[in-house]
């Protein structure tokens, strides 16, 4: 495990050095530019995912520039194919949970004397 971490760190350092020297191919990296923005970047097996919470982010892939606005996400594959999507807002989870709990409470109170509710 320790050797894998060391090998990954060495590979990252080598790639960073190539980028700084200008020897890294343009299709091997993504430049992300932002101002006063909240965003999340995940890197998984030759895939980069960018998700924007607030503001706007610009991702540059070689000569192509992609703007990602608030509430949007993009996924860039190892072959530089870009797919877009929407981010499900985080506030919707507690609101949805509250609505479901309120609905169940209402049903249990309204039908508490029926046989089906007594069995529960």
C-alpha positions as CSV (number, residue, x, y, z in Angstrom):
1,X,0.0,0.0,0.0
2,X,2.8,2.4,1.0
3,X,4.7,1.6,-2.3
4,X,1.5,2.3,-4.4
5,X,1.2,5.7,-2.7
6,X,4.9,6.5,-3.3
7,X,4.6,5.4,-7.0
8,X,1.5,7.5,-7.5
9,X,3.2,10.5,-5.9
10,X,6.3,10.1,-8.1
11,X,4.1,9.8,-11.2
12,X,2.2,12.9,-10.2
13,X,5.5,14.8,-9.7
14,X,6.8,13.6,-13.1
15,X,3.6,14.8,-14.8
16,X,3.7,18.1,-13.0
17,X,7.3,18.6,-14.1
18,X,6.5,17.8,-17.7
19,X,3.6,20.4,-17.5
20,X,5.9,23.1,-16.1
21,X,8.5,22.4,-18.8
22,X,5.9,22.6,-21.5
23,X,6.5,19.0,-22.6
24,X,3.1,17.5,-21.6
25,X,0.6,17.0,-24.4
26,X,-2.4,19.3,-24.3
27,X,-4.9,16.3,-24.3
28,X,-3.3,15.1,-21.0
29,X,-4.5,18.0,-18.8
30,X,-7.4,20.3,-18.0
31,X,-7.0,23.9,-16.8
32,X,-9.7,25.2,-14.5
33,X,-10.2,28.9,-14.0
34,X,-12.6,30.5,-11.5
35,X,-13.3,33.6,-9.5
36,X,-15.1,33.6,-6.2
37,X,-16.6,30.2,-6.9
38,X,-17.5,27.1,-4.9
39,X,-16.9,24.0,-7.0
40,X,-15.8,20.3,-6.6
41,X,-13.3,18.5,-8.8
42,X,-13.1,14.7,-8.7
43,X,-10.6,12.6,-10.6
44,X,-11.3,8.9,-11.1
45,X,-9.5,6.6,-13.6
46,X,-8.9,8.9,-16.5
47,X,-12.1,10.9,-15.8
48,X,-12.4,14.4,-14.4
49,X,-15.7,15.5,-12.9
50,X,-16.4,19.2,-12.2
51,X,-19.4,20.3,-10.3
52,X,-20.2,24.0,-9.6
53,X,-22.2,25.1,-6.5
54,X,-21.9,28.8,-6.9
55,X,-20.4,31.1,-9.6
56,X,-18.9,29.9,-12.9
57,X,-15.9,27.8,-13.8
58,X,-14.1,27.7,-17.1
59,X,-12.4,24.4,-18.1
60,X,-9.8,24.6,-20.9
61,X,-9.0,21.4,-22.9
62,X,-6.4,22.4,-25.4
63,X,-8.0,25.1,-27.5
64,X,-11.6,24.3,-26.4
65,X,-13.1,26.3,-23.5
66,X,-16.1,25.1,-21.6
67,X,-18.1,27.3,-19.2
68,X,-19.8,25.5,-16.3
69,X,-22.4,27.6,-14.5
70,X,-24.0,27.3,-11.1
71,X,-26.0,24.0,-10.7
72,X,-24.2,22.3,-13.6
73,X,-21.6,19.6,-13.8
74,X,-19.4,18.2,-16.6
75,X,-17.5,15.0,-16.9
76,X,-14.4,14.8,-19.1
77,X,-13.2,11.3,-20.1
78,X,-9.7,10.2,-20.9
79,X,-10.5,10.7,-24.6
80,X,-11.5,14.3,-23.9
81,X,-15.2,13.6,-24.5
82,X,-17.3,16.0,-22.5
83,X,-20.8,15.2,-21.1
84,X,-22.9,17.8,-19.2
85,X,-25.5,17.4,-16.5
86,X,-27.4,19.2,-13.7
87,X,-26.5,19.0,-10.0
88,X,-29.4,17.9,-7.7
89,X,-29.6,20.7,-5.1
90,X,-28.6,19.7,-1.6
91,X,-31.5,21.5,0.1
92,X,-33.9,19.1,-1.7
93,X,-32.9,16.1,0.4
94,X,-34.1,17.5,3.8
95,X,-37.2,19.0,2.2
96,X,-38.2,15.8,0.5
97,X,-37.5,13.8,3.7
98,X,-39.6,16.2,5.7
99,X,-42.5,15.9,3.2
100,X,-42.4,12.1,3.4
101,X,-42.3,12.1,7.2
102,X,-45.2,14.6,7.3
103,X,-47.2,12.5,4.9
104,X,-46.7,9.3,6.9
105,X,-47.6,11.1,10.1
106,X,-50.8,12.4,8.6
107,X,-51.8,8.9,7.3
108,X,-51.0,7.3,10.6
109,X,-53.0,9.8,12.6
110,X,-56.0,9.9,10.2
111,X,-56.3,6.1,10.0
112,X,-55.0,5.1,13.5
113,X,-58.2,3.3,14.3
114,X,-58.3,1.1,11.2
115,X,-57.2,-2.5,11.3
116,X,-54.2,-2.0,8.9
117,X,-52.6,0.7,11.2
118,X,-53.2,-1.3,14.4
119,X,-51.2,-4.2,12.9
120,X,-48.2,-2.0,12.2
